[in-house]
Amino acid sequence: MDLKLLNDQGQAASTVAASDVVFGREFNESLVHQIVVAFQANARSANSQQKTRGTVS
């Protein structure tokens, strides 16, 4: 499978040979959703903390 590489203007600059095993599959929307959700969850910072006696009024 040959993939087109586009330049800044959106025109085909060159082609790259890609494996059909990796890129020749059908689009799996649920798998892409799982990957995006996992990526976004890992990007969040874990800044929660337990309240102590001094922070409770």
Secondary structure as the mmCIF struct_conf table of DSSP 4:
data_model
#
loop_
_struct_conf.conf_type_id
_struct_conf.id
_struct_conf.beg_label_comp_id
_struct_conf.beg_label_asym_id
_struct_conf.beg_label_seq_id
_struct_conf.end_label_comp_id
_struct_conf.end_label_asym_id
_struct_conf.end_label_seq_id
STRN STRN1 ASP A 2 LEU A 6
TURN_TY1_P TURN_TY1_P1 ASP A 8 GLN A 9
BEND BEND1 GLY A 10 GLY A 10
STRN STRN2 ALA A 12 ALA A 17
HELX_RH_AL_P HELX_RH_AL_P1 ASP A 20 PHE A 23
BEND BEND2 GLY A 24 ARG A 25
HELX_LH_PP_P HELX_LH_PP_P1 GLU A 26 PHE A 27
HELX_RH_AL_P HELX_RH_AL_P2 GLU A 29 ALA A 43
BEND BEND3 ARG A 44 ARG A 44
TURN_TY1_P TURN_TY1_P2 ARG A 53 THR A 55
#
